[in-house]
């Protein structure tokens, strides 16, 4: 009810609560929850389970999302997976080590593959920059755990290559792990990706280098 209280110099209005009025409901603390409507103390709120969380005033617990975990009970928020680890499932207690051929930034929900032209053998990488670049003469596709030598007929002139280049027609390379191809030899021709020169058939010849196909082989003159 409202009433006026007089003082020598001021008249003020004072709001009086009705008799028997109750205080406002207090929320369950973070890390606990309740859907009941008749609790009388915070101790009656239900603590969250490991792998779950509940913010202040929560009516239910929720599973931690991928990339986060709850190792303990009574958690108000989930912990992010540290860089170098990941978690791809909800409601988990711990994060997994990152995988070989991959990197895992903070809160990763999956191991991310090293980019093509790089590789990784370690299981704790935190960024793509930590993946190792391939050497010239080698290649690595996306998500590789090691680099591989280029096969004969192909070359890798540069570092950080995701695939080797085929020797162009008119050249060849018989050795693995090389940086450049060789000109095809006289008396032979070399199609694209040749690992060795192919000799002209009997009765035909080539007296120049760098022939690309059999059509470059010429008939031997009469009497030769």
C-alpha positions as MATLAB code, in Angstrom:
seq = 'XXXXXXXXXXXXXXXXXXXXXXXXXXXXXXXXXXXXXXXXXXXXXXXXXXXXXXXXXXXXXXXXXXXXXXXXXXXXXXXXXXXXXXXXXXXXXXXXXXXXXXXXXXXXXXXXXXXXXXXXXXXXXXXXXXXXXXXXXXXXXXXXXXXXXXXXXXXXXXXXXXXXXXXXXXXXXXXXXXXXXXXXXXXXXXXXXXXXXXXXXXXXXXXXXXXXXXXXXXXXXXXX';
ca = [
       0.000    0.000    0.000;
       1.124    3.643   -0.489;
       1.095    6.244    2.265;
       2.627    9.660    2.758;
       5.118   10.242    5.532;
       5.580   13.860    6.489;
       8.840   15.371    7.668;
       9.512   18.959    8.612;
      10.764   19.759    5.101;
       9.925   16.783    2.776;
       6.911   14.650    1.952;
       7.934   11.183    0.437;
       5.987    8.223   -0.951;
       7.069    4.801    0.411;
       6.088    1.520   -1.355;
       5.163   -1.168    1.128;
       5.203   -4.835    0.052;
       1.938   -6.666    0.724;
       2.024   -8.933    3.709;
       3.238  -12.506    2.854;
       4.954  -11.508   -0.440;
       7.788  -13.928   -1.530;
      11.275  -13.028   -2.802;
      12.056  -13.541   -6.525;
      13.035  -17.147   -7.554;
      16.795  -17.679   -7.524;
      18.397  -19.492  -10.489;
      20.275  -22.767  -10.159;
      24.008  -22.120  -10.217;
      25.930  -22.819  -13.428;
      26.871  -26.476  -13.624;
      23.479  -27.485  -12.239;
      19.927  -27.500  -13.527;
      16.315  -28.304  -12.686;
      12.979  -28.512  -14.446;
      11.094  -28.736  -11.138;
       9.054  -25.792   -9.804;
       9.112  -26.569   -6.095;
      12.799  -26.367   -5.117;
      13.631  -24.567   -1.902;
      17.466  -24.477   -2.092;
      20.348  -24.585   -4.576;
      21.343  -27.977   -3.153;
      18.252  -29.460   -4.769;
      19.411  -28.499   -8.287;
      20.865  -31.464  -10.224;
      24.602  -31.271  -11.034;
      25.619  -31.830  -14.651;
      27.292  -35.094  -15.656;
      30.746  -35.305  -17.217;
      30.485  -34.482  -20.907;
      27.597  -32.089  -20.262;
      27.150  -28.472  -19.155;
      24.420  -26.153  -17.877;
      24.524  -22.343  -17.684;
      23.081  -20.401  -14.760;
      19.357  -21.035  -14.466;
      19.409  -24.025  -16.817;
      16.406  -26.318  -16.919;
      18.399  -29.201  -18.459;
      21.972  -30.250  -19.150;
      23.327  -30.205  -22.700;
      26.020  -32.337  -24.309;
      29.262  -30.565  -25.166;
      29.484  -29.933  -28.906;
      32.287  -31.392  -31.074;
      35.513  -29.487  -30.483;
      34.751  -29.132  -26.762;
      34.714  -31.442  -23.728;
      33.605  -31.512  -20.091;
      35.990  -33.684  -18.062;
      34.247  -32.977  -14.756;
      30.757  -32.794  -13.257;
      29.150  -29.422  -12.418;
      30.478  -27.568  -15.461;
      28.806  -24.364  -16.605;
      30.654  -24.298  -19.944;
      32.615  -26.887  -21.894;
      36.396  -26.645  -22.356;
      37.707  -26.056  -25.870;
      40.048  -28.726  -27.206;
      43.602  -27.399  -27.012;
      45.504  -26.765  -30.229;
      47.044  -30.032  -31.398;
      43.978  -32.054  -30.344;
      40.398  -32.475  -31.582;
      37.078  -34.086  -30.720;
      34.616  -35.071  -33.449;
      31.843  -36.371  -31.181;
      29.483  -34.585  -28.755;
      29.329  -35.216  -25.013;
      32.930  -36.367  -24.533;
      35.283  -36.033  -21.567;
      38.614  -35.607  -23.358;
      40.074  -34.597  -26.706;
      41.972  -36.838  -29.122;
      45.543  -36.279  -30.327;
      45.683  -34.815  -33.804;
      46.379  -37.335  -36.571;
      49.471  -37.803  -38.735;
      49.081  -35.955  -42.022;
      46.851  -33.383  -40.313;
      46.808  -30.312  -38.060;
      44.340  -29.257  -35.354;
      43.772  -25.635  -34.290;
      42.096  -24.810  -30.968;
      38.549  -26.195  -30.626;
      38.961  -28.419  -33.691;
      36.034  -30.745  -34.350;
      38.073  -32.680  -36.936;
      41.698  -33.233  -37.873;
      42.364  -30.968  -40.884;
      44.583  -32.436  -43.643;
      47.940  -30.916  -44.530;
      47.709  -29.121  -47.848;
      48.988  -30.795  -50.998;
      52.723  -30.354  -51.333;
      53.208  -30.867  -47.579;
      53.071  -33.741  -45.089;
      53.282  -34.551  -41.380;
      54.351  -37.557  -39.317;
      53.666  -35.909  -35.936;
      50.276  -36.041  -34.200;
      50.324  -32.685  -32.404;
      50.443  -30.094  -35.185;
      48.410  -26.930  -34.576;
      48.457  -25.200  -37.991;
      49.076  -25.867  -41.691;
      52.331  -23.931  -41.404;
      53.752  -26.752  -39.265;
      53.307  -29.344  -42.034;
      56.625  -30.121  -43.782;
      57.010  -28.992  -47.391;
      58.105  -31.577  -49.958;
      61.603  -31.470  -51.418;
      62.201  -30.976  -55.165;
      61.920  -34.341  -56.907;
      59.144  -35.398  -54.522;
      55.390  -34.883  -54.125;
      52.682  -35.239  -51.477;
      48.904  -35.177  -52.052;
      46.518  -33.645  -49.509;
      46.734  -35.273  -46.057;
      50.029  -37.074  -46.647;
      52.117  -38.567  -43.850;
      55.298  -38.621  -45.994;
      56.709  -37.353  -49.267;
      57.150  -39.671  -52.266;
      59.749  -39.673  -55.028;
      58.516  -38.855  -58.505;
      58.378  -41.989  -60.638;
      60.364  -42.383  -63.888;
      58.761  -40.332  -66.644;
      57.842  -37.567  -64.211;
      59.715  -34.790  -62.391;
      59.189  -32.186  -59.645;
      61.355  -29.134  -60.348;
      60.144  -27.265  -57.248;
      59.476  -27.844  -53.569;
      55.905  -28.063  -52.221;
      54.446  -29.993  -55.153;
      51.246  -31.990  -54.789;
      51.895  -34.012  -57.946;
      54.810  -34.599  -60.306;
      54.889  -33.203  -63.845;
      54.935  -35.649  -66.740;
      57.903  -35.313  -69.064;
      56.643  -33.463  -72.114;
      56.673  -35.222  -75.476;
      60.195  -35.264  -76.885;
      61.803  -35.752  -73.458;
      62.186  -38.584  -70.945;
      63.471  -39.426  -67.462;
      64.489  -42.940  -66.508;
      65.376  -42.199  -62.858;
      62.962  -41.560  -59.938;
      63.064  -38.390  -57.841;
      64.440  -36.111  -60.532;
      63.998  -32.390  -61.160;
      64.035  -32.258  -64.972;
      63.607  -34.418  -68.066;
      66.200  -35.180  -70.757;
      65.871  -34.568  -74.512;
      64.962  -37.714  -76.427;
      68.002  -39.295  -78.081;
      68.827  -39.648  -81.785;
      67.314  -42.778  -83.305;
      64.431  -42.692  -80.792;
      61.187  -40.898  -79.999;
      59.596  -40.071  -76.620;
      55.847  -39.628  -76.107;
      54.584  -37.629  -73.101;
      55.596  -39.195  -69.764;
      58.334  -41.384  -71.248;
      60.592  -43.237  -68.822;
      62.953  -44.240  -71.679;
      63.467  -43.475  -75.364;
      61.693  -45.765  -77.842;
      63.811  -46.834  -80.812;
      62.544  -46.361  -84.363;
      61.403  -49.596  -86.033;
      63.775  -51.418  -88.375;
      64.312  -49.583  -91.654;
      63.645  -46.157  -90.136;
      65.851  -43.619  -88.416;
      65.942  -40.220  -86.675;
      69.111  -38.121  -86.814;
      67.929  -35.374  -84.435;
      67.112  -35.282  -80.695;
      63.763  -34.444  -79.145;
      61.445  -36.501  -81.410;
      57.968  -36.827  -79.905;
      56.407  -39.770  -81.759;
      57.002  -42.489  -84.327;
      56.023  -40.272  -87.236;
      59.393  -38.562  -86.826;
      61.121  -41.809  -87.857;
      62.143  -41.604  -91.531;
      62.573  -44.406  -94.079;
      66.148  -45.356  -94.719;
      67.252  -44.413  -98.255;
      67.640  -47.175 -100.846;
      70.892  -49.011 -100.457;
      71.198  -48.244  -96.742;
];
